[in-house]
Amino acid sequence: MKTGSPRVSEAHSDHDSVPVDAVPAQVPAARSKLAWREYLERSGMLIVLAVLVIVFTVKEPAFLNVDNLFSILQAVSIVALLGIGVTITLAAGGFDLSVGSVAASAQMAASYVLIVWHGSALAAVVACVVLGAAAGLFNGLLITRLRVPDQLATLGTLFLLAGLQLIPTGGRSLATGTVLPDGTETTGTFPDAFLALGRLRLFDVVPVPVVLLAVLTVIACIVMETTRWGRVIYAIGGNETAARLAGAPTARYRIAAYVASGVIASLGGVLIAARVGRGDVSAGHSMLLDAVAAALVGYAVWGAKRPNVFGTVVGAVFVGVLLNGLTMLNAPYYMQDFIKGVLLVGALAFTFSVGRDTTQRT
């Protein structure tokens, strides 16, 4: 027995010595690989955006021109605003599908106030905000009081507003000289103060819609990320029952989220009317899909994996950069949506697959 013990001890000693020598070499490599994956998870969408900018600039140097960059931001400002509204409702566990119709109805309301009622620019803006708040309140009450699912309630509001906006003008776009259903002809005009909201460039460089988007983005980020209101909204979206048991008035907060979405969408309608200078019955509705896409892309920005305002704005800019670059490269219009979809799906799949691998390895 005594003669065998040294060999047993020696065998254990040899076995134990392998991992002790190997661990120091393996740990730094594993940590480095994990850090790299975490970086890709957080910055994947921003990297793809930067690559797009570089590719388009190489192909067409005018792409990086300051005027063109601000034109891109101006073009996406309305979509980004609608996306911020969608993001707030997503954070509350809902989904506002009516933002496009709210914006469309708001721009028709502004045009009616200015052209038919000869109102001031301020009156037109106030009318739009009231309309947006009313639409949001209507959505919120349908969802919290009547227990209608979010998507169905807001889809109903979408169709309701889409039809309602056509009634005052008999389905016609509204401009000076439009004949209304009662036979009267409109004589009002858009005042310069109102048109400046959509057309003026501060210092002849920065469009007013871009300034408005920047201000609202900062405000929304602060409210959603640093205030009690924002934390409760995220808590409701995460687990409404737990938030209610913790004492949060969940119904009130969900209604507030939809009211905020409606108001922000109505501001988008103001910008549409100020840009085109008339009430266009076809404007605004098509922006819903891009706004939803921007809000969903926001999940992948900085590895947030939740609705967030900054990510939504990045998503809107991503779409704007892509479409502007494809247009400058003379890509066929019928291919643009397909290319946009491919890149969006690819970027999201890459970001979330990296994030899943990182989670599994930890």
Secondary structure, DSSP 8 states (H G I E B T S, - for coil): -TTTHHHHHHHHHHHHHHHHHHHHHHHHHHHHHHHHHHHHHHHHHHHHHHHHHHHHHHH-GGGG-HHHHHHHHHHHHHHHHHHHHHHHHHHTT-----HHHHHHHHHHHHHIIIIIS---HHHHHHHHHHHHHHHHHHHHHHHHTS---HHHHHHHHHHHHHHHTTTTTTT--B-TT-B-TTS-B------HHHHHHHH-EETTTEEHHHHHHHHHHHHHHHHHHHSHHHHHHHHHHH-HHHHHHTT--HHHHHHHHHHHHHHHHHHHHHHHHHHHSSB-TTSSTTHHHHHHHHHHHGGGGGG--S--HHHHHHHHHHHHHHHHHHHHTT--HHHHHHHHHHHHHHHHHHHHHHHHHHHHH-
